Amino acid sequence: MTAQVTELSLYGCYIATPAPFAAQAPLLVKIFNGTEYFEAKATVIYSQPAQGMGVAFREIKPHFLVTLKQWILEALHNHKQP
């Protein structure tokens, strides 16, 4: 499934999709950003019909955690720029 990811954090994200999975569903989340990507096992925490779902990351391999932290730092840095 291809979807837009928002509210990305160290703990999870929001996935905007017209066909979200039900709460408690296990997922493998893959997020692509240019030539880099992030992957983690996750669980749906809440689902909003026809809108999307909030997911919590359960297992993140160390090299993917480095990528996630880098993306978050870049986003914070870009947000602070005038």
C-alpha positions in Angstrom: 0.0 0.0 0.0 1.3 3.5 -0.8 0.3 6.2 1.6 1.3 9.5 3.0 3.1 9.5 6.3 2.8 12.3 8.8 3.6 13.0 12.5 6.7 10.8 12.3 8.4 10.3 15.7 10.7 7.8 17.4 7.6 5.9 18.6 5.3 5.8 15.5 3.6 7.8 12.9 0.2 8.6 11.2 -0.5 6.9 7.9 -3.1 8.7 5.7 -5.0 6.1 3.7 -8.6 5.7 2.6 -8.4 2.0 3.7 -6.8 1.8 7.1 -6.3 -1.4 9.0 -8.2 -2.1 12.2 -6.8 -1.3 15.6 -4.3 -3.8 16.9 -3.4 -5.1 13.4 0.3 -5.8 13.0 2.1 -4.1 10.2 5.5 -3.9 8.5 6.0 -0.2 7.9 8.4 0.9 5.1 9.0 4.6 4.6 11.0 5.9 1.6 12.7 9.3 1.4 14.7 9.7 -1.8 17.4 7.0 -1.7 17.0 6.1 2.0 14.3 4.1 3.6 13.2 3.1 7.1 11.5 -0.1 8.2 9.9 -1.3 11.4 7.4 -3.7 12.7 4.4 -1.8 14.0 0.9 -2.1 15.5 -2.1 0.0 14.6 -3.1 2.0 17.7 -6.2 3.7 16.3 -8.0 3.7 13.0 -10.1 6.5 11.4 -12.4 5.1 8.6 -11.6 6.5 5.2 -8.9 8.8 6.7 -5.9 6.8 8.1 -4.4 5.2 11.1 -2.0 5.9 13.9 0.7 3.2 14.3 3.3 2.5 17.1 6.6 1.1 16.1 7.4 -2.2 18.0 10.7 -3.4 16.6 13.3 -1.1 14.9 16.6 -2.5 13.9 19.6 -0.4 14.9 20.5 0.9 11.4 16.9 1.9 10.8 16.8 3.7 14.1 19.8 5.8 13.0 18.0 6.7 9.8 14.8 7.7 11.7 16.8 9.8 14.1 18.6 11.5 11.2 15.3 12.3 9.5 13.8 13.8 12.7 16.9 15.9 13.3 16.7 17.2 9.7 13.0 18.0 10.0 13.6 19.9 13.3 16.5 21.8 11.7 14.5 22.7 8.6 11.5 23.8 10.7 13.7 26.2 12.7 15.0 27.9 9.5 13.4 31.3 8.7 
